[in-house]
Amino acid sequence: MALRERRERTRPEQVGVVGHGRRRTGGLRREELAELAGVSTDHLKRMEQGRRHPSPGVLNALARALRVSRAEYEHLCTLAGYAPVEGQVPRRLSPGARRLVERIESTAVCVLDATWTVVGWNRAWEALACGAPSLHPREGNIPWRVFVGQGGRVMRSPGDDARFRRLLVAELRAASTRYPEDEDLASLITDLQRASAVFAELWANTPTAGQHDSRMLLQHEDLGQIALDCDTVHIPDGDLRAVVFTADPRSADADADDEHFGR
């Protein structure tokens, strides 16, 4: 009941849901929350009706999707009989995420932790070399690369770049709520505020994250400039997210990509 009430109190624009037609109420639809949290609509319905008990990972995914406050998150944990997630950000691949990386061979995939730091990848992602080498200790952190890095071979349109930056800031803010005791996360946020005026301004304005998909142009030494769609899939176990890089199958980029990976 509490989960349903929180969903119905959440306006779609608060969690980045836009353009889904006319509504009878102002709240978030069940299928919209299910998509944001990475669960089935039927599973969510059963949880709201008290016929299914959420696992800790699913509860955390729902809390993150709803952008709940720390107090609301702790209340949901209490109702579900769990202790709130605190301490350190999980920074290792869960078994499911490891299987995903190992079994997908021809499509580039990387796995990020809650701070958007790369913790795993497959050979196709390594072949794309999406990130330029760096000597900085935060080399593998996507927000640091985007806000502080020297650019490099990855480009986005101005609109996509602005949305992606807002997403990264919102994701870090949500992570800081879930992991208030993580010193490395707190240090990352402080360093980003000091190193990037754009990040500091977005952090102060508390942006709302949009959808986790975007498009980028990658300058590859063998393939030249290729356009890639970047789709993000949440993995509740371990609070991870997998980013899948694909080219439009009708494009020349897809042909070049297939040839490069021997497909």
C-alpha positions in Angstrom: 0.0 0.0 0.0 2.8 2.4 0.9 4.5 1.7 -2.4 1.4 2.4 -4.4 0.7 5.6 -2.5 4.2 6.8 -3.1 3.9 6.0 -6.8 0.6 7.8 -7.1 2.1 10.9 -5.4 5.1 11.0 -7.8 4.6 13.3 -10.8 6.0 11.8 -14.0 8.3 14.9 -14.6 9.9 14.4 -11.2 11.5 11.2 -12.4 12.1 12.1 -16.1 9.0 10.6 -17.6 7.5 12.7 -20.4 5.2 12.4 -23.4 3.1 9.5 -22.3 -0.4 10.8 -23.4 -3.3 12.1 -21.4 -3.7 11.0 -17.8 -6.6 10.5 -15.5 -4.4 11.3 -12.4 -1.2 13.3 -12.0 0.7 10.4 -10.6 3.2 7.9 -12.1 1.6 4.9 -13.9 2.5 1.4 -12.7 4.0 0.4 -16.0 6.2 3.6 -16.0 7.6 2.8 -12.5 8.1 -0.8 -13.5 10.2 0.3 -16.5 12.2 2.8 -14.5 13.0 0.2 -11.8 13.7 -2.7 -14.2 10.9 -5.0 -13.0 7.8 -6.4 -14.6 4.5 -4.6 -14.3 2.9 -7.7 -12.9 5.6 -8.1 -10.3 5.1 -4.5 -9.2 1.4 -5.0 -9.1 1.8 -8.0 -6.8 4.1 -6.0 -4.5 1.7 -3.1 -4.3 -1.1 -5.6 -3.4 1.0 -7.3 -0.7 1.1 -10.6 -2.6 4.8 -10.4 -3.4 7.6 -9.4 -1.0 10.4 -7.3 -2.7 14.0 -8.4 -2.4 16.4 -5.8 -1.1 17.7 -5.2 -4.6 14.3 -4.6 -6.0 13.4 -2.3 -3.1 16.5 -0.2 -3.7 15.7 -0.1 -7.5 12.2 1.2 -6.7 13.4 3.7 -4.2 16.0 5.0 -6.7 13.4 5.1 -9.5 11.0 7.1 -7.3 13.8 9.5 -6.2 12.7 9.1 -2.6 14.3 11.0 0.3 16.5 9.3 2.8 13.7 9.3 5.4 11.2 7.8 2.9 13.7 5.2 1.8 14.3 4.2 5.5 10.5 4.0 6.0 10.1 1.7 3.0 13.0 -0.5 4.3 11.3 -0.7 7.7 8.0 -1.8 6.1 9.8 -4.4 4.1 11.8 -5.7 7.1 15.2 -4.7 5.8 18.0 -2.5 7.1 18.6 0.6 4.9 21.6 0.2 2.5 24.5 2.1 4.0 28.2 1.9 4.1 30.2 1.4 0.9 29.0 1.5 -2.7 29.2 -2.1 -4.2 32.1 -2.0 -6.6 32.3 -5.5 -7.9 30.3 -7.4 -10.5 27.4 -9.4 -9.3 27.1 -13.0 -10.6 24.4 -11.9 -13.0 26.3 -8.9 -14.3 29.4 -11.1 -14.8 27.4 -13.6 -16.9 26.0 -10.7 -19.0 29.5 -9.5 -19.7 30.9 -12.9 -20.5 28.1 -14.1 -22.7 27.6 -11.0 -24.9 30.5 -11.1 -27.3 29.8 -9.1 -30.4 28.0 -6.1 -28.8 30.0 -3.6 -26.8 28.9 -3.6 -23.1 30.3 -2.1 -20.0 29.1 -2.2 -16.4 29.0 0.7 -14.0 28.6 0.9 -10.3 26.4 3.4 -8.5 29.0 6.2 -8.9 29.1 5.5 -12.7 32.6 4.1 -12.5 33.4 1.3 -14.9 33.8 -2.0 -13.1 33.5 -4.5 -15.9 33.4 -4.8 -19.7 33.6 -7.2 -22.6 36.0 -7.6 -25.4 33.8 -5.7 -27.9 33.8 -2.6 -25.5 37.5 -2.9 -25.1 37.9 -3.0 -28.9 35.9 0.2 -29.3 38.2 1.8 -26.7 35.4 4.2 -25.7 37.5 5.9 -23.1 40.9 7.5 -23.8 43.7 6.5 -21.5 44.4 8.8 -18.6 46.8 8.9 -15.7 44.2 10.4 -13.4 43.1 8.1 -10.5 39.5 8.8 -11.5 40.1 7.6 -15.1 37.3 5.1 -15.0 34.6 7.4 -13.6 32.2 8.6 -16.3 31.1 11.9 -14.5 34.8 12.8 -14.0 35.5 12.2 -17.7 32.4 14.2 -18.8 32.8 17.2 -16.5 36.6 17.4 -16.0 38.2 15.3 -18.8 39.9 16.7 -21.8 37.2 15.7 -24.3 38.9 13.1 -26.5 37.1 10.9 -29.0 33.6 10.9 -27.7 31.2 13.6 -28.8 27.4 14.2 -28.2 25.0 16.8 -29.7 24.5 19.8 -27.4 21.0 18.6 -26.5 22.2 15.0 -25.7 25.2 16.4 -23.8 23.1 18.6 -21.6 20.7 15.8 -20.8 23.5 13.3 -20.1 25.2 15.8 -17.7 21.9 16.2 -15.8 21.5 12.5 -15.6 25.0 12.0 -14.2 24.5 14.6 -11.5 21.1 13.2 -10.6 22.5 9.7 -10.4 25.3 10.8 -8.1 22.9 12.7 -5.9 20.7 9.6 -5.6 23.8 7.5 -4.8 24.8 9.9 -2.1 21.4 9.4 -0.5 21.7 5.6 -0.6 25.3 5.5 0.6 25.8 8.4 3.0 28.8 6.7 4.7 30.8 6.1 1.5 33.9 8.4 1.8 35.1 7.9 -1.8 31.7 8.9 -3.2 31.7 12.0 -1.0 35.2 12.8 -2.1 34.3 12.4 -5.8 31.4 14.8 -5.5 33.5 17.4 -3.6 36.3 17.1 -6.3 33.8 17.5 -9.1 32.3 20.6 -7.5 35.8 22.1 -7.2 36.9 21.1 -10.7 33.8 21.9 -12.7 31.7 25.0 -12.4 29.0 23.3 -14.6 28.8 20.3 -12.2 28.7 22.6 -9.2 25.8 24.6 -10.7 23.9 21.5 -11.7 24.4 20.0 -8.2 23.1 23.1 -6.6 20.0 23.0 -8.8 19.2 19.3 -8.1 18.4 18.3 -11.7 15.9 15.5 -12.5 17.3 12.6 -14.5 15.8 11.8 -17.8 15.9 8.5 -19.6 19.2 6.5 -19.5 19.6 6.3 -23.2 21.7 8.7 -25.4 23.6 8.9 -28.6 27.3 9.6 -29.1 29.8 10.0 -31.9 33.0 8.0 -31.4 36.2 8.7 -33.3 37.8 5.3 -33.8 41.2 4.9 -35.2 40.2 2.0 -37.5 36.5 2.7 -38.2 36.6 6.5 -38.3 33.6 8.4 -36.8 30.7 6.1 -35.9 27.4 6.9 -34.3 26.4 4.7 -31.4 23.2 4.5 -29.3 24.0 4.0 -25.6 21.2 2.2 -23.7 21.5 1.8 -19.9 19.9 -1.2 -18.1 19.7 -1.3 -14.4 20.9 -4.5 -12.6 19.3 -4.5 -9.1 21.8 -7.0 -7.7 24.8 -5.0 -6.8 23.2 -1.6 -7.7 24.9 -1.8 -11.1 23.9 -0.5 -14.6 25.0 -2.1 -17.9 25.6 0.3 -20.8 25.0 -1.3 -24.3 26.6 0.4 -27.3 24.9 -0.3 -30.7 24.7 1.2 -34.1 21.5 1.7 -36.1 21.3 -1.6 -38.2 20.4 0.4 -41.3 23.5 2.6 -41.1 27.0 2.4 -42.5 28.2 2.6 -38.9 26.6 -0.8 -38.3 28.2 -2.3 -41.3 31.6 -1.0 -40.2 30.9 -2.3 -36.7 30.0 -5.8 -38.0 33.1 -6.0 -40.1 35.3 -4.9 -37.3 34.0 -7.6 -34.9 33.7 -10.2 -37.6 29.9 -10.5 -37.5 
